[in-house]
Amino acid sequence: MRLVLIAIAGITQASAASAEGFAFPNLENVVGVSRLFSNDFIGDGNDRWRTGSYEVSVTFGDHVLDGLPAIPFELMQYRARAEIIAPEDLSVANPFPDRAYAGVIGLGAFTHYERGNYNVSYGGELVFVGPQTGLDDFQDWAHDRLGIQGPTAAATQLGNKVYPTAQGELSRDVRFNNTLVRPFAEAQVGIESYARVGVDAVFGKNISRNFFVREAVTGHLVTNVRHSDDRSFGFMMGGDVAYVRDSNLLPESRGYEVRNVRPRARAGFLYEGENAGLFYGVTWLGKEFEGQRDSQVTGSLNVKFNF
């Protein structure tokens, strides 16, 4: 667990020398920072399946308000994320055929650039799974403070593994008035292997011209760099569908059968003022495995203050 925490600190706070053509972490060339907390308790009010996650991204490189760079590695996103996946009933030690408990931490780096009329993003991460993440202990501590049932299901959680994972996305921005429409295609191989297509739309003066990064669990576009310091409101919506080839979070060795078609739909609103900002969104997540009783709705929140 200590090694994972040190790695997270290195990604989010590192300051290293810059090399020509590659945006290493350097506090002097920070382009933007984004964060998003997601939990189904602030969505459908439950505590199950894709129950909670937190993601932080720090982007380094050249200014992006006038567009992305034309070559890769001049704009680099370094991402740290943590996720707790749980069965529907946390009090059951062996929840099968419901999904197994899993703590997940991902540490990754991704480059963003423009080629022709398309936005290109690709990179990779190391995904740590199991008790080594310490997320079961964290959830037990948090539930104890709230006076609710701890995660008994963690007794049979997925074991310690590290999954190298590669991911890429191709998108195109279509802008008119104060609206951004972004169709995209995405592929990933590693912790879960899939191909995904979808579209997002962002409505709002100034906000629609921001630089966004995509949150891993919900697919929300998260503002990483503001286009303007003017106060503004925006609304966002989107959806996608993935063809899932396999998932190490639902291992066949434990008897799980992955649903090959995995849909998502999302919507949210964003306020950005001179000294503060707020994002709240909801995401409908379709069923991920055979035997999953229902779909779910998660809520996502980000509150930030500028000092």
C-alpha positions as CSV (number, residue, x, y, z in Angstrom):
1,M,0.0,0.0,0.0
2,R,2.8,2.4,0.8
3,L,4.3,1.9,-2.7
4,V,0.9,2.7,-4.3
5,L,0.6,5.9,-2.2
6,I,4.1,7.0,-3.1
7,A,3.4,6.4,-6.8
8,I,0.2,8.5,-6.6
9,A,2.1,11.3,-4.9
10,G,4.7,11.1,-7.6
11,I,2.2,11.5,-10.4
12,T,0.2,14.4,-8.8
13,Q,3.0,16.4,-7.3
14,A,6.2,15.5,-9.2
15,S,8.6,18.2,-10.4
16,A,11.1,17.0,-12.9
17,A,13.3,18.5,-15.6
18,S,11.7,19.2,-19.0
19,A,13.0,17.6,-22.1
20,E,12.5,19.0,-25.6
21,G,9.3,17.7,-27.2
22,F,8.1,15.9,-24.1
23,A,6.1,17.4,-21.3
24,F,7.5,15.8,-18.1
25,P,5.8,16.8,-14.8
26,N,7.2,20.3,-14.0
27,L,5.4,22.7,-11.8
28,E,6.4,25.5,-14.1
29,N,4.4,24.2,-17.0
30,V,1.2,23.0,-15.4
31,V,-1.6,23.5,-17.9
32,G,-4.6,22.4,-15.7
33,V,-5.9,20.2,-13.0
34,S,-9.2,18.3,-12.9
35,R,-10.8,16.1,-10.2
36,L,-14.0,14.1,-10.0
37,F,-15.6,12.2,-7.2
38,S,-18.3,9.7,-8.1
39,N,-20.6,7.6,-5.8
40,D,-23.9,5.9,-6.3
41,F,-25.1,7.1,-2.9
42,I,-25.4,10.6,-4.5
43,G,-26.9,9.0,-7.6
44,D,-29.6,6.3,-6.9
45,G,-28.9,6.3,-3.2
46,N,-27.5,2.7,-3.1
47,D,-24.0,1.3,-2.3
48,R,-23.3,-1.4,-4.9
49,W,-21.4,-2.4,-8.0
50,R,-19.5,0.6,-9.4
51,T,-20.0,2.2,-6.0
52,G,-17.3,4.9,-5.7
53,S,-14.4,6.4,-7.4
54,Y,-12.1,9.5,-7.3
55,E,-9.9,10.7,-10.1
56,V,-7.3,13.4,-10.3
57,S,-5.6,14.5,-13.5
58,V,-2.7,17.0,-13.9
59,T,-1.8,18.2,-17.4
60,F,1.6,19.6,-18.4
61,G,2.8,21.2,-21.5
62,D,1.9,24.2,-23.7
63,H,-1.2,26.4,-23.4
64,V,-4.2,24.8,-25.1
65,L,-6.8,27.6,-25.3
66,D,-6.1,28.0,-29.0
67,G,-6.1,24.3,-29.7
68,L,-4.1,21.2,-29.1
69,P,-0.5,20.7,-30.2
70,A,0.1,19.1,-33.6
71,I,2.4,16.4,-32.4
72,P,2.2,13.9,-29.5
73,F,3.9,14.2,-26.1
74,E,3.9,18.1,-26.0
75,L,0.8,17.9,-23.9
76,M,0.8,15.2,-21.2
77,Q,-2.0,14.2,-18.8
78,Y,-0.9,12.3,-15.7
79,R,-3.8,10.6,-14.0
80,A,-4.3,8.9,-10.6
81,R,-7.6,7.2,-9.9
82,A,-9.1,5.0,-7.2
83,E,-12.2,2.9,-7.4
84,I,-14.2,0.6,-5.1
85,I,-16.3,-2.1,-6.8
86,A,-18.7,-4.0,-4.6
87,P,-21.5,-6.6,-4.7
88,E,-25.1,-5.4,-4.0
89,D,-24.9,-6.6,-0.4
90,L,-21.7,-5.7,1.4
91,S,-22.6,-7.8,4.4
92,V,-22.3,-11.2,2.5
93,A,-18.8,-12.7,2.8
94,N,-19.1,-14.7,-0.5
95,P,-21.5,-12.8,-2.7
96,F,-21.3,-15.0,-5.9
97,P,-23.2,-15.0,-8.3
98,D,-23.1,-11.2,-7.5
99,R,-19.8,-9.6,-8.4
100,A,-16.8,-9.8,-6.2
101,Y,-15.5,-6.9,-4.1
102,A,-12.4,-5.1,-5.7
103,G,-10.2,-2.2,-4.8
104,V,-8.7,-0.6,-7.9
105,I,-6.0,2.0,-8.2
106,G,-4.7,3.2,-11.6
107,L,-1.7,5.3,-12.3
108,G,-1.4,6.5,-15.9
109,A,0.0,9.0,-18.5
110,F,-1.7,10.1,-21.7
111,T,-0.8,12.4,-24.5
112,H,-3.3,14.7,-26.3
113,Y,-2.8,16.3,-29.7
114,E,-4.6,17.2,-32.9
115,R,-4.1,15.5,-36.3
116,G,-6.0,16.9,-39.2
117,N,-9.5,17.6,-37.9
118,Y,-9.3,15.0,-35.2
119,N,-8.3,14.9,-31.5
120,V,-6.1,12.0,-30.6
121,S,-5.4,10.7,-27.1
122,Y,-3.5,7.6,-26.1
123,G,-1.4,6.3,-23.3
124,G,-1.3,3.7,-20.6
125,E,-1.6,3.0,-16.9
126,L,-0.7,0.4,-14.3
127,V,-3.8,-0.8,-12.6
128,F,-3.4,-2.3,-9.1
129,V,-6.2,-4.6,-7.8
130,G,-6.8,-6.3,-4.5
131,P,-5.9,-5.8,-0.8
132,Q,-2.6,-4.1,-1.8
133,T,-4.6,-1.0,-2.6
134,G,-5.8,-0.6,1.0
135,L,-9.2,0.5,-0.3
136,D,-11.1,-2.1,1.7
137,D,-9.5,-0.8,4.9
138,F,-10.4,2.7,3.9
139,Q,-14.1,1.8,3.2
140,D,-14.2,-0.1,6.5
141,W,-12.9,3.0,8.3
142,A,-15.3,5.3,6.6
143,H,-18.3,3.1,7.2
144,D,-17.3,2.7,10.9
145,R,-17.3,6.5,11.2
146,L,-20.7,6.7,9.6
147,G,-22.1,3.9,11.8
148,I,-23.0,1.6,8.9
149,Q,-22.2,-1.9,7.9
150,G,-18.5,-2.5,6.9
151,P,-17.5,-4.4,3.7
152,T,-17.7,-8.0,4.9
153,A,-17.6,-8.9,1.2
154,A,-14.0,-7.8,1.1
155,A,-13.1,-11.1,2.8
156,T,-13.4,-12.8,-0.7
157,Q,-12.3,-9.8,-2.8
158,L,-10.2,-10.1,-6.0
159,G,-6.6,-10.9,-5.2
160,N,-3.5,-8.8,-5.6
161,K,-2.7,-8.2,-9.3
162,V,-1.1,-5.5,-11.4
163,Y,-2.5,-5.0,-15.0
164,P,-0.6,-2.9,-17.5
165,T,-3.4,-1.2,-19.6
166,A,-3.2,0.7,-22.9
167,Q,-6.0,3.0,-24.0
168,G,-6.6,5.3,-27.0
169,E,-9.3,7.7,-28.1
170,L,-10.1,9.4,-31.4
171,S,-12.7,12.3,-31.4
172,R,-13.8,15.2,-33.6
173,D,-15.1,18.5,-32.3
174,V,-18.0,20.1,-34.1
175,R,-18.7,23.6,-32.8
176,F,-21.6,26.0,-33.5
177,N,-22.7,29.0,-31.5
178,N,-22.0,28.0,-27.8
179,T,-22.2,24.3,-28.4
180,L,-19.6,21.5,-28.7
181,V,-20.6,18.2,-30.1
182,R,-17.9,15.5,-29.8
183,P,-18.3,12.0,-31.4
184,F,-15.6,9.6,-30.3
185,A,-14.2,6.1,-30.5
186,E,-12.2,4.5,-27.8
187,A,-10.3,1.2,-27.3
188,Q,-8.6,-0.3,-24.3
189,V,-6.6,-3.5,-23.6
190,G,-5.7,-4.6,-20.1
191,I,-7.7,-4.6,-16.9
192,E,-10.8,-4.6,-19.2
193,S,-10.5,-5.0,-23.0
194,Y,-13.2,-3.3,-25.1
195,A,-14.0,-1.0,-28.1
196,R,-16.4,1.9,-27.5
197,V,-18.2,4.5,-29.6
198,G,-20.3,7.5,-28.4
199,V,-21.0,11.2,-28.5
200,D,-20.9,14.0,-26.0
201,A,-22.4,17.5,-26.2
202,V,-21.4,20.6,-24.1
203,F,-23.7,23.7,-24.1
204,G,-22.7,27.0,-22.6
205,K,-20.8,30.2,-23.4
206,N,-17.0,29.8,-22.8
207,I,-17.4,26.3,-21.3
208,S,-17.9,24.7,-24.7
209,R,-14.4,25.8,-25.6
210,N,-12.7,24.4,-22.6
211,F,-10.1,21.6,-22.7
212,F,-11.6,18.4,-21.4
213,V,-10.4,15.0,-20.2
214,R,-12.6,11.9,-19.9
215,E,-13.2,10.3,-16.5
216,A,-12.7,6.6,-16.7
217,V,-15.8,5.1,-14.9
218,T,-18.6,7.4,-16.0
219,G,-17.2,8.9,-19.2
220,H,-17.9,12.4,-18.1
221,L,-15.9,15.1,-19.9
222,V,-14.2,17.0,-17.0
223,T,-12.9,20.6,-17.5
224,N,-9.1,20.5,-17.2
225,V,-8.4,24.1,-18.5
226,R,-10.8,27.0,-18.5
227,H,-11.2,28.9,-21.8
228,S,-12.2,32.1,-20.1
229,D,-12.3,33.7,-16.6
230,D,-15.8,35.0,-17.2
231,R,-18.6,33.6,-15.0
232,S,-20.5,30.9,-17.0
233,F,-22.9,28.1,-16.8
234,G,-23.0,25.0,-18.9
235,F,-24.9,21.8,-19.4
236,M,-23.4,18.5,-20.6
237,M,-24.8,15.2,-21.9
238,G,-23.6,12.2,-23.6
239,G,-23.7,8.4,-24.1
240,D,-21.8,5.5,-25.4
241,V,-21.8,1.8,-25.9
242,A,-18.9,-0.6,-25.6
243,Y,-18.3,-4.1,-26.9
244,V,-16.5,-5.8,-24.0
245,R,-14.2,-8.7,-24.9
246,D,-13.1,-9.6,-21.4
247,S,-12.8,-8.1,-17.9
248,N,-10.3,-9.0,-15.2
249,L,-12.7,-7.5,-12.7
250,L,-15.2,-10.2,-13.6
251,P,-12.9,-13.2,-14.0
252,E,-14.2,-16.3,-15.8
253,S,-12.2,-18.4,-13.2
254,R,-14.7,-17.3,-10.6
255,G,-17.6,-18.2,-12.8
256,Y,-18.6,-14.8,-14.1
257,E,-19.9,-14.2,-17.6
258,V,-19.3,-10.7,-19.0
259,R,-22.1,-8.9,-20.9
260,N,-20.5,-8.1,-24.2
261,V,-22.6,-4.9,-24.7
262,R,-22.1,-2.2,-22.0
263,P,-24.1,1.0,-22.4
264,R,-23.7,4.3,-20.5
265,A,-25.7,7.6,-20.5
266,R,-24.8,10.8,-18.6
267,A,-25.8,14.4,-18.0
268,G,-24.6,17.2,-15.8
269,F,-24.3,20.9,-15.2
270,L,-21.2,23.0,-14.7
271,Y,-20.8,26.4,-13.1
272,E,-17.5,28.3,-13.3
273,G,-17.1,31.6,-11.5
274,E,-14.1,33.8,-10.7
275,N,-13.4,32.2,-7.4
276,A,-15.3,28.9,-7.4
277,G,-16.7,26.2,-9.6
278,L,-19.2,23.4,-9.3
279,F,-20.0,20.3,-11.3
280,Y,-22.7,17.7,-10.6
281,G,-23.7,14.9,-13.0
282,V,-25.5,11.6,-13.1
283,T,-24.6,8.5,-15.1
284,W,-26.7,5.5,-15.9
285,L,-24.6,2.4,-16.1
286,G,-26.0,-0.6,-17.9
287,K,-25.5,-4.2,-16.6
288,E,-22.0,-5.5,-16.8
289,F,-22.3,-9.2,-16.1
290,E,-24.9,-12.0,-16.5
291,G,-26.9,-12.2,-13.3
292,Q,-26.6,-8.5,-12.4
293,R,-30.0,-7.7,-11.1
294,D,-30.4,-4.2,-12.3
295,S,-28.6,-1.2,-13.9
296,Q,-27.5,1.6,-11.6
297,V,-27.2,5.4,-11.5
298,T,-24.1,7.1,-10.0
299,G,-23.7,10.7,-9.1
300,S,-20.5,12.7,-9.7
301,L,-19.4,15.9,-7.9
302,N,-16.6,18.4,-8.1
303,V,-16.4,21.5,-6.0
304,K,-13.4,23.8,-6.5
305,F,-12.2,27.1,-5.1
306,N,-9.7,29.4,-6.7
307,F,-7.4,31.3,-4.3
